Amino acid sequence: MAGMRRLLIALPAALLTLALVAPMALAGPHDGGQGWMGETNDKMVTNFGFILIAAFPLFILLMSLLQWRLDKRKYARKAAANVRAKDAVWKGGW
C-alpha cells in the first residue's frame, strides 16, 4: 500500500517536471534548423550512416566478449567452490 502511495505522489511530480523542462529542451538559438555540425549535406549524412552500420556490430562484439569473460570467471569460481566442497581439508572450522 505504501508503494502505491509513493507512486501516486511521484508520478504527478515527474510529469510536472517533464512538462516544465520540455520547452527549455526544445528551445534554442534560432539557427535556421542547423544542428551542432552546422549545415549538413548528403555526404555527412551518408558517412554518419556508415558509422552507425559499423558501430552496432562492434558494440555487439565487445559486449559478447565481455559476457564470455564474465561467464568464464563465473564457471571457474563455481568449479573452485565444488572442489572446496568435496575436499575434507576445507570442511570444518578452525
GIDA-V64298 format. One record per backbone hydrogen bond with DSSP energy under -1.0 kcal/mol. CO is the residue of the C=O (numbers start at 1). NH is the residue of the N-H. E is the energy in kcal/mol with one decimal. If there is no record, write none. Layout:
BEGIN
[[CO & NH & E] [CO & NH & E]]
END
This chain:
BEGIN
[[1 & 5 & -1.7] [2 & 6 & -2.2] [3 & 7 & -2.1] [4 & 8 & -2.4] [5 & 9 & -1.3] [6 & 10 & -3.0] [7 & 11 & -2.7] [9 & 13 & -1.1] [10 & 14 & -2.6] [11 & 15 & -2.5] [12 & 16 & -2.5] [13 & 17 & -2.2] [14 & 18 & -2.5] [15 & 19 & -2.4] [16 & 20 & -1.9] [17 & 21 & -2.1] [18 & 22 & -2.2] [21 & 25 & -1.8] [22 & 26 & -2.0] [23 & 27 & -1.7] [29 & 31 & -1.4] [35 & 38 & -1.3] [41 & 45 & -1.9] [42 & 46 & -2.6] [43 & 47 & -2.6] [44 & 48 & -2.2] [45 & 49 & -2.0] [46 & 50 & -2.3] [47 & 51 & -2.2] [48 & 52 & -2.2] [49 & 53 & -2.3] [50 & 54 & -2.0] [51 & 55 & -2.4] [52 & 56 & -2.0] [54 & 58 & -1.5] [55 & 59 & -2.7] [56 & 60 & -2.4] [57 & 61 & -2.6] [58 & 62 & -2.6] [59 & 63 & -2.5] [60 & 64 & -2.2] [61 & 65 & -2.5] [62 & 66 & -2.2] [63 & 67 & -2.4] [64 & 68 & -2.5] [65 & 69 & -2.2] [66 & 70 & -2.3] [67 & 71 & -2.6] [68 & 72 & -2.3] [69 & 73 & -2.1] [70 & 74 & -2.2] [71 & 75 & -2.7] [72 & 76 & -1.9] [73 & 77 & -2.4] [74 & 78 & -2.4] [75 & 79 & -2.4] [76 & 80 & -2.3] [77 & 81 & -2.1] [78 & 82 & -2.2] [79 & 83 & -2.1] [80 & 84 & -2.3] [81 & 85 & -2.1] [82 & 86 & -1.7] [83 & 87 & -1.7]]
END
